[in-house]
């Protein structure tokens, strides 16, 4: 039996919703984040992944270097998440040239600004070719949202979004996603190792009554 905290299992309401729309009130959560623009196949997005995972695993393995933060506990690195929108408007699946994104990884509760800055310094030593000035440590408070599990290719997400919009109409809710409250995706599957038809992605849209 593992003693590691796995956020996906501990907080199933956030990470393991059913494959039909549900309402959730998302609490404040701390993330390391990188902003960017364009297609996720582009170099900018790949560099963002390198930055995030370098820092995430530097913090996770801090105990091995004698720099274990106060309150440290064993945990599984949470999944990659992404906020998506288009310049000046809500996310449009067909306007890749206007895509804006924030890629991010949740951090355990013992991580604070001091721990983050230590990890940044260590990261610069390990990967001097990466621009760590692009990374920030921030608390995200999403509040009231509608979410569901999307199973299958990312290209098929609009069908799930359509179901979410229908659910909103039936429950007197309005989609608030845009440049401020953003379209949110949580990537539970590794596309390099998972059949495309079995990919699991949490889709989350901010709403208001």
C-alpha positions as CSV (number, residue, x, y, z in Angstrom):
1,X,0.0,0.0,0.0
2,X,1.4,3.4,-1.0
3,X,1.7,6.2,1.4
4,X,2.1,8.8,-1.4
5,X,-0.7,11.3,-1.7
6,X,-2.2,11.0,-5.2
7,X,-4.3,14.1,-5.8
8,X,-6.3,12.3,-8.6
9,X,-7.5,9.6,-6.1
10,X,-7.8,11.9,-3.1
11,X,-9.8,14.5,-4.9
12,X,-11.9,12.5,-7.3
13,X,-14.5,15.3,-7.6
14,X,-11.8,17.4,-9.3
15,X,-10.0,14.8,-11.3
16,X,-12.3,11.9,-12.0
17,X,-15.7,13.3,-13.0
18,X,-18.2,11.2,-14.8
19,X,-18.5,11.4,-18.6
20,X,-21.5,13.6,-18.4
21,X,-21.7,17.2,-17.2
22,X,-21.8,18.0,-13.4
23,X,-21.5,21.2,-11.3
24,X,-18.6,21.7,-9.1
25,X,-17.3,24.6,-6.9
26,X,-13.5,24.5,-7.4
27,X,-11.4,25.6,-4.4
28,X,-8.2,27.7,-4.5
29,X,-5.2,25.7,-5.7
30,X,-1.5,26.5,-6.0
31,X,0.2,26.0,-9.4
32,X,3.4,26.5,-11.2
33,X,2.4,28.2,-14.5
34,X,3.8,29.1,-17.9
35,X,2.0,31.3,-20.4
36,X,2.3,31.0,-24.2
37,X,0.5,31.1,-27.5
38,X,0.0,29.0,-30.6
39,X,-0.3,25.3,-31.4
40,X,0.8,22.8,-28.7
41,X,2.9,21.1,-31.3
42,X,5.1,24.2,-31.6
43,X,8.4,24.7,-29.8
44,X,7.1,27.2,-27.3
45,X,4.7,24.7,-25.8
46,X,7.3,21.9,-25.7
47,X,9.7,24.3,-23.8
48,X,6.9,25.1,-21.4
49,X,6.5,21.4,-20.7
50,X,10.3,21.1,-20.0
51,X,10.1,24.1,-17.6
52,X,7.1,22.7,-15.7
53,X,8.3,19.2,-15.3
54,X,11.9,20.2,-14.4
55,X,10.5,22.3,-11.5
56,X,7.8,19.7,-10.5
57,X,10.4,16.9,-10.1
58,X,13.0,19.2,-8.5
59,X,10.5,19.9,-5.8
60,X,9.4,16.3,-5.5
61,X,13.0,15.1,-5.2
62,X,14.1,17.9,-2.9
63,X,14.4,15.4,0.0
64,X,17.2,13.6,-1.9
65,X,19.4,16.7,-1.9
66,X,18.9,17.6,1.7
67,X,16.6,20.5,0.9
68,X,13.4,19.0,2.0
69,X,10.9,21.9,2.7
70,X,9.1,22.2,6.0
71,X,5.9,20.1,5.9
72,X,7.1,17.9,3.0
73,X,5.2,14.7,2.4
74,X,5.4,12.0,-0.2
75,X,3.1,12.5,-3.3
76,X,2.6,11.7,-6.9
77,X,3.2,14.7,-9.2
78,X,-0.3,15.9,-10.3
79,X,-1.3,15.8,-14.0
80,X,-0.6,18.5,-16.5
81,X,-3.4,21.1,-16.8
82,X,-4.1,23.8,-19.3
83,X,-6.1,27.0,-19.5
84,X,-7.1,28.0,-23.0
85,X,-8.6,31.1,-24.7
86,X,-8.2,33.2,-27.8
87,X,-6.9,36.7,-27.9
88,X,-9.7,38.9,-26.6
89,X,-12.3,36.2,-26.6
90,X,-13.3,32.7,-25.4
91,X,-11.6,29.6,-26.7
92,X,-12.3,28.6,-30.3
93,X,-11.2,25.2,-31.4
94,X,-10.8,26.3,-35.0
95,X,-8.7,29.4,-34.5
96,X,-5.3,27.9,-33.8
97,X,-3.5,31.0,-34.8
98,X,-5.2,32.9,-32.0
99,X,-4.8,30.3,-29.3
100,X,-3.4,31.5,-25.9
101,X,-2.7,29.1,-23.1
102,X,-1.4,28.7,-19.6
103,X,0.1,25.3,-18.9
104,X,0.4,24.4,-15.2
105,X,1.0,21.7,-12.7
106,X,-0.6,21.7,-9.2
107,X,1.8,21.9,-6.3
108,X,1.5,20.3,-2.9
109,X,0.4,22.4,0.1
110,X,3.9,22.7,1.5
111,X,5.1,24.6,-1.6
112,X,5.3,28.4,-1.1
113,X,7.1,31.2,-2.8
114,X,10.4,30.4,-1.0
115,X,10.3,26.8,-2.1
116,X,9.4,27.8,-5.6
117,X,12.4,30.2,-5.8
118,X,14.7,27.5,-4.6
119,X,13.4,25.2,-7.2
120,X,13.9,27.9,-9.9
121,X,17.5,28.3,-8.9
122,X,18.1,24.5,-9.0
123,X,16.3,24.4,-12.4
124,X,18.6,27.0,-13.9
125,X,21.6,24.8,-12.9
126,X,20.1,21.7,-14.5
127,X,18.7,23.2,-17.6
128,X,20.6,26.5,-18.4
129,X,19.2,26.5,-21.9
130,X,15.6,27.1,-20.7
131,X,14.1,30.5,-19.8
132,X,12.9,30.1,-16.3
133,X,11.8,33.7,-16.1
134,X,8.6,32.5,-17.9
135,X,7.5,30.4,-14.9
136,X,5.4,31.8,-12.0
137,X,3.9,30.4,-8.8
138,X,0.2,31.4,-8.5
139,X,-3.0,30.5,-6.7
140,X,-6.0,29.9,-9.0
141,X,-9.5,30.2,-7.7
142,X,-12.0,29.0,-10.3
143,X,-15.2,28.8,-8.3
144,X,-18.4,27.6,-9.8
145,X,-17.8,25.4,-12.9
146,X,-19.4,22.7,-15.1
147,X,-17.1,19.8,-15.9
148,X,-17.1,16.3,-17.4
149,X,-14.7,13.6,-18.5
150,X,-14.0,13.6,-22.2
151,X,-12.8,10.2,-23.5
152,X,-11.2,10.1,-27.0
153,X,-9.2,12.4,-29.3
154,X,-8.7,16.1,-28.3
155,X,-10.2,17.0,-31.7
156,X,-13.5,15.5,-30.6
157,X,-13.8,17.8,-27.5
158,X,-16.4,20.1,-29.2
159,X,-19.0,17.3,-28.9
160,X,-18.5,17.1,-25.2
161,X,-18.5,20.9,-24.9
162,X,-21.9,20.9,-26.7
163,X,-23.2,18.5,-24.0
164,X,-21.9,20.9,-21.3
165,X,-23.6,23.9,-22.9
166,X,-26.9,22.0,-23.1
167,X,-26.5,21.1,-19.4
168,X,-26.0,24.7,-18.6
169,X,-29.1,25.8,-20.4
170,X,-31.1,23.1,-18.5
171,X,-29.8,24.3,-15.2
172,X,-30.0,28.1,-15.6
173,X,-26.2,28.5,-15.9
174,X,-24.1,30.8,-18.2
175,X,-20.8,29.9,-19.7
176,X,-18.3,32.5,-18.4
177,X,-15.2,31.2,-20.2
178,X,-13.1,33.8,-21.9
179,X,-9.9,35.8,-21.4
180,X,-10.6,36.1,-17.6
181,X,-12.3,32.9,-16.5
182,X,-10.8,30.3,-18.9
183,X,-11.6,27.0,-20.6
184,X,-9.8,24.5,-18.5
185,X,-8.4,21.0,-19.4
186,X,-6.8,18.4,-17.2
187,X,-4.8,15.7,-19.1
188,X,-5.0,12.4,-17.3
189,X,-3.5,10.3,-20.1
190,X,-0.1,10.3,-21.7
191,X,-0.8,10.6,-25.5
192,X,2.5,8.9,-26.2
193,X,1.4,5.7,-24.4
194,X,-2.4,5.7,-24.6
195,X,-4.5,4.8,-27.6
196,X,-6.1,7.9,-29.0
197,X,-9.7,6.5,-28.4
198,X,-8.9,6.0,-24.7
199,X,-7.4,9.4,-23.9
200,X,-9.0,10.9,-20.8
201,X,-9.3,14.7,-20.4
202,X,-11.3,16.6,-17.8
203,X,-13.1,19.5,-19.4
204,X,-14.0,22.4,-17.1
205,X,-15.9,25.6,-17.9
206,X,-16.5,28.4,-15.5
207,X,-20.1,29.4,-15.1
208,X,-22.4,31.8,-13.3
209,X,-26.1,31.5,-12.4
